[in-house]
Amino acid sequence: MTSESAFIDELRAFATHPAARGLTDDAAVLAFAGRTLVLTHDAIVENVHFLPSDPPEDIGWKLAAANLSDLAAKGAKPTAALMAYSLSGDAGWDAQFAAGLGEILSKYGCPLIGGDTVRVPEGSARHFGMTAIGEAEFVPGRDGASPGDELWVSGTLGDAGLGLAIARGEIEGPEVLLQAYRRPTPQLELGQKLAPLVSAMMDVSDGLLIDAKRMAEASNVAIAIESIDVPLSKAFVSIRGDTREASLEAATAGDDYQLLFAAPPRSRRQIETVAEDLKARIHCVGLVEEGGGLVLQEGGSPLPLPEKLGWEH
């Protein structure tokens, strides 16, 4: 089976426009008519990104949230969106999906301006796609991290992973974890405020470790992450505890839609002020170093990397 990264490598030969950024990022950046446009496209697929039993309004929300999170990571303000929709054959289901989609697009000021609807063969997995468009002044890529930078992450990690386990009926847990999986919050305002202060930024959608590795590769640096600094919520700790194993689970679970960013130490005070003003939680989880690849450590001592760093198609 072709991996996601291997297939993207095949596409780079003809992704030659500067806007593509060499396909090393989650969004394209297009200079147009004196403006800087950020464009991203994400798709979600039944039994891959959501469960058949998930409420349709939450699936509509999640489709937009995944795309808006990519705009957040580029410091962009949403402008508009287009959607590709596979009709379910159930008018009520479609209406509920549209209600959830409309709710999040309205909340973040991102009007739908078009797209396409198709019917798929009976029994096929539902799948939906969205292209989100934003505008930005400062657009940090994945490739700007430099040795000496500090590595930060917003929010807490692992909640959505436990929420998925709750939705599957594998464990019991509080509603806040289920909502973290079904209704993630794109960090748009935080991303816009951080953009001029950071060296590199991306969202954590596939897991902290795998996404940090991608940032390290794009920036040609090494990134060292301290396991004891992985931020865990009280709800997560109430189920998994506050152990090394719990931190590794949270760092590889994915679906968090938080921001991962590298910044020079001189920006620390400004970054902390931004977070305080927005009442946002941010955590320094590691350092950018000379070299290459990802390093995991505990109290400064190396730890072996887990076999699975996060989600990859």
C-alpha positions as CSV (number, residue, x, y, z in Angstrom):
1,M,0.0,0.0,0.0
2,T,1.3,3.5,-0.9
3,S,1.8,5.6,2.2
4,E,0.6,9.2,2.4
5,S,4.2,10.6,2.4
6,A,5.3,8.4,-0.5
7,F,2.4,9.6,-2.7
8,I,3.0,13.2,-1.8
9,D,6.6,12.7,-3.0
10,E,5.2,11.6,-6.4
11,L,3.2,14.8,-6.7
12,R,6.1,17.2,-6.0
13,A,7.5,17.0,-9.5
14,F,4.5,19.0,-10.9
15,A,3.6,21.0,-7.8
16,T,5.9,23.7,-9.2
17,H,4.0,26.9,-8.4
18,P,5.5,28.9,-5.5
19,A,2.1,28.8,-3.8
20,A,2.6,25.0,-3.3
21,R,5.5,25.5,-1.0
22,G,6.9,22.3,-2.3
23,L,4.0,20.4,-0.7
24,T,5.7,20.6,2.6
25,D,2.9,22.4,4.3
26,D,-0.9,21.9,5.0
27,A,-1.9,25.0,3.0
28,A,-1.0,26.9,-0.2
29,V,0.0,30.5,0.0
30,L,-1.0,32.6,-3.1
31,A,-0.1,36.2,-3.7
32,F,-3.1,37.7,-5.6
33,A,-4.0,41.3,-6.3
34,G,-1.9,42.6,-3.5
35,R,-3.3,40.2,-1.0
36,T,-1.9,37.0,0.6
37,L,-4.4,34.2,0.3
38,V,-4.1,30.9,2.2
39,L,-5.9,27.9,0.7
40,T,-6.3,24.5,2.2
41,H,-8.3,21.4,1.4
42,D,-9.2,18.6,3.8
43,A,-11.4,15.6,3.3
44,I,-13.1,13.3,5.9
45,V,-14.1,9.7,5.3
46,E,-16.5,7.5,7.2
47,N,-14.7,4.9,9.4
48,V,-11.5,6.8,9.0
49,H,-12.2,10.3,10.4
50,F,-15.6,9.7,11.8
51,L,-17.9,6.9,12.9
52,P,-21.2,6.0,11.2
53,S,-22.8,6.5,14.6
54,D,-21.5,10.0,15.1
55,P,-24.3,12.7,15.0
56,P,-24.4,14.2,11.4
57,E,-24.3,17.7,12.8
58,D,-21.0,16.9,14.5
59,I,-19.6,15.5,11.3
60,G,-20.5,18.7,9.4
61,W,-18.8,20.7,12.2
62,K,-15.7,18.5,12.1
63,L,-15.3,18.9,8.3
64,A,-15.1,22.6,8.6
65,A,-13.0,22.5,11.8
66,A,-10.3,20.4,10.2
67,N,-10.0,23.0,7.4
68,L,-10.2,26.1,9.6
69,S,-7.5,24.6,11.8
70,D,-5.1,24.6,8.8
71,L,-5.9,28.3,8.3
72,A,-5.3,28.9,12.0
73,A,-1.8,27.4,11.7
74,K,-1.0,29.9,8.9
75,G,-2.3,32.9,10.9
76,A,-5.1,33.3,8.4
77,K,-8.5,34.9,8.9
78,P,-11.2,32.8,7.1
79,T,-12.7,34.3,4.0
80,A,-14.8,31.6,2.3
81,A,-15.2,27.9,1.7
82,L,-16.2,25.4,-0.9
83,M,-17.5,21.9,-0.2
84,A,-17.8,18.6,-2.0
85,Y,-20.7,16.5,-0.6
86,S,-21.7,12.9,-1.1
87,L,-25.5,12.7,-0.7
88,S,-26.5,10.2,2.0
89,G,-29.9,9.2,0.6
90,D,-31.4,10.3,3.9
91,A,-32.8,13.8,3.7
92,G,-32.9,14.2,7.5
93,W,-29.3,13.1,7.9
94,D,-28.2,15.6,5.2
95,A,-30.2,18.4,6.9
96,Q,-28.5,17.7,10.2
97,F,-25.1,17.7,8.6
98,A,-25.9,21.1,7.0
99,A,-27.0,22.5,10.3
100,G,-23.7,21.6,12.0
101,L,-21.7,22.9,9.1
102,G,-23.7,26.1,9.1
103,E,-23.1,26.6,12.8
104,I,-19.3,26.5,12.7
105,L,-19.0,28.5,9.5
106,S,-21.2,31.2,11.0
107,K,-19.3,31.1,14.2
108,Y,-16.0,31.8,12.5
109,G,-17.3,34.1,9.7
110,C,-16.6,31.8,6.8
111,P,-19.4,31.8,4.3
112,L,-19.9,28.9,1.9
113,I,-19.6,30.1,-1.7
114,G,-20.0,26.9,-3.7
115,G,-18.8,23.4,-4.3
116,D,-20.3,20.2,-5.7
117,T,-22.7,17.5,-4.6
118,V,-22.6,13.9,-5.9
119,R,-24.4,10.6,-5.2
120,V,-22.3,7.6,-4.3
121,P,-23.1,3.9,-4.8
122,E,-25.3,2.4,-2.1
123,G,-23.3,1.1,0.8
124,S,-20.2,3.3,0.0
125,A,-18.5,5.1,2.9
126,R,-19.7,8.7,3.2
127,H,-17.0,11.2,2.3
128,F,-16.8,15.0,2.3
129,G,-14.3,17.5,1.2
130,M,-13.8,21.2,1.8
131,T,-11.6,24.0,0.5
132,A,-11.2,26.8,2.9
133,I,-9.8,30.2,1.9
134,G,-8.3,32.7,4.2
135,E,-6.3,35.9,4.2
136,A,-3.1,36.6,6.2
137,E,-0.4,39.2,6.7
138,F,2.2,36.8,8.2
139,V,2.2,33.2,7.1
140,P,4.5,30.9,9.0
141,G,5.4,27.6,7.3
142,R,6.6,24.4,8.8
143,D,10.1,25.0,7.5
144,G,11.2,28.0,9.6
145,A,12.3,26.4,12.8
146,S,15.9,27.1,13.8
147,P,18.3,25.6,16.4
148,G,17.7,27.4,19.7
149,D,14.0,27.9,19.2
150,E,11.6,26.7,21.8
151,L,8.8,24.3,20.8
152,W,5.3,25.1,22.0
153,V,1.9,23.5,21.8
154,S,-1.5,25.0,22.6
155,G,-4.3,23.4,24.7
156,T,-4.1,19.8,25.9
157,L,-3.4,16.6,24.0
158,G,-5.0,13.2,23.9
159,D,-8.6,14.2,24.7
160,A,-10.0,13.5,21.2
161,G,-8.3,10.1,21.2
162,L,-10.1,9.2,24.4
163,G,-13.3,10.7,23.0
164,L,-13.1,8.3,20.0
165,A,-12.7,5.4,22.4
166,I,-15.8,6.6,24.3
167,A,-17.7,6.9,21.0
168,R,-16.7,3.4,20.1
169,G,-18.0,2.1,23.4
170,E,-14.5,0.9,24.5
171,I,-14.4,3.0,27.6
172,E,-16.6,5.3,29.7
173,G,-15.7,8.9,30.3
174,P,-16.9,12.5,30.6
175,E,-18.8,14.4,27.9
176,V,-15.9,16.9,27.5
177,L,-13.7,14.1,26.0
178,L,-16.4,13.0,23.6
179,Q,-16.9,16.6,22.5
180,A,-13.1,17.0,22.0
181,Y,-13.4,14.3,19.4
182,R,-16.6,15.3,17.8
183,R,-16.4,19.1,17.9
184,P,-12.8,20.3,17.8
185,T,-12.1,24.0,18.2
186,P,-9.9,25.6,15.5
187,Q,-7.4,28.0,17.2
188,L,-8.0,30.8,14.7
189,E,-7.6,33.9,16.9
190,L,-4.5,32.4,18.7
191,G,-3.0,31.5,15.3
192,Q,-3.5,35.0,14.0
193,K,-1.9,36.6,17.0
194,L,1.1,34.2,17.1
195,A,1.9,34.3,13.4
196,P,4.3,37.3,13.5
197,L,6.1,36.0,16.6
198,V,6.9,32.4,15.6
199,S,9.5,30.8,13.3
200,A,7.3,27.9,12.2
201,M,3.8,26.8,12.9
202,M,1.4,23.9,12.0
203,D,-1.6,22.3,13.6
204,V,-1.5,19.1,15.5
205,S,-4.0,16.9,13.7
206,D,-2.2,13.6,13.4
207,G,-0.4,13.5,16.7
208,L,2.3,15.7,18.4
209,L,5.2,13.3,17.7
210,I,4.5,12.7,14.0
211,D,3.7,16.4,13.4
212,A,6.8,17.6,15.2
213,K,8.8,15.1,13.1
214,R,7.3,16.7,10.0
215,M,8.3,20.2,11.2
216,A,11.8,18.9,11.9
217,E,12.1,17.4,8.4
218,A,10.7,20.5,6.7
219,S,13.1,22.8,8.6
220,N,16.2,20.5,8.4
221,V,16.6,20.5,12.1
222,A,16.3,18.1,15.1
223,I,13.4,18.5,17.5
224,A,13.6,17.2,21.1
225,I,10.4,16.8,23.0
226,E,10.2,16.3,26.8
227,S,7.6,13.7,27.6
228,I,6.8,15.1,31.0
229,D,5.8,18.4,29.4
230,V,3.1,16.9,27.2
231,P,0.0,18.8,28.4
232,L,-2.8,16.6,29.7
233,S,-6.3,17.7,30.8
234,K,-7.8,16.7,34.1
235,A,-10.4,14.6,32.3
236,F,-7.6,12.7,30.5
237,V,-5.6,12.1,33.7
238,S,-8.8,10.9,35.5
239,I,-8.9,8.0,33.0
240,R,-5.3,7.3,32.0
241,G,-3.3,8.8,34.9
242,D,-0.3,11.0,34.6
243,T,2.4,8.5,33.6
244,R,5.0,8.2,30.8
245,E,2.6,5.8,29.1
246,A,-0.3,8.3,29.3
247,S,1.9,11.1,27.9
248,L,3.0,8.9,25.0
249,E,-0.6,8.0,24.3
250,A,-1.6,11.7,24.3
251,A,1.3,12.6,22.1
252,T,0.4,10.0,19.4
253,A,-3.4,10.0,19.5
254,G,-4.1,12.8,16.9
255,D,-7.3,14.7,16.2
256,D,-6.3,17.4,18.6
257,Y,-6.4,20.4,16.2
258,Q,-4.1,22.4,18.5
259,L,-1.2,24.6,17.3
260,L,2.4,23.4,17.3
261,F,4.9,26.3,16.9
262,A,8.6,27.0,17.2
263,A,9.8,30.4,18.4
264,P,13.0,32.1,19.5
265,P,13.4,32.5,23.3
266,R,13.2,36.3,22.8
267,S,9.6,36.0,21.8
268,R,8.6,34.1,24.9
269,R,7.2,37.1,26.8
270,Q,5.2,38.3,23.9
271,I,3.8,34.8,23.3
272,E,2.8,34.3,26.9
273,T,1.1,37.8,26.8
274,V,-0.9,36.8,23.7
275,A,-2.0,33.6,25.4
276,E,-2.9,35.4,28.6
277,D,-4.9,38.0,26.7
278,L,-6.9,35.3,24.9
279,K,-7.1,33.1,28.0
280,A,-5.5,30.3,26.0
281,R,-3.3,27.6,27.4
282,I,0.2,27.1,25.9
283,H,3.0,24.8,26.9
284,C,6.7,24.7,26.0
285,V,7.3,21.0,25.2
286,G,10.7,20.9,23.7
287,L,13.6,22.5,21.8
288,V,14.8,22.8,18.3
289,E,18.4,21.7,17.9
290,E,21.1,21.1,15.3
291,G,20.8,17.9,13.4
292,G,17.8,16.1,12.1
293,G,14.8,14.0,13.1
294,L,12.8,13.7,16.3
295,V,14.2,13.0,19.8
296,L,12.0,12.0,22.8
297,Q,13.3,12.4,26.3
298,E,12.3,12.3,29.9
299,G,14.0,14.7,32.3
300,G,16.7,15.2,29.7
301,S,17.4,11.4,29.3
302,P,16.6,9.8,25.9
303,L,13.6,7.6,25.5
304,P,13.0,5.2,22.6
305,L,10.5,6.5,20.1
306,P,7.2,4.5,20.0
307,E,6.7,2.3,17.0
308,K,3.8,4.5,15.9
309,L,4.3,8.3,16.1
310,G,0.7,9.2,15.1
311,W,-1.8,8.9,12.3
312,E,-0.6,8.4,8.7
313,H,-2.9,7.2,5.9
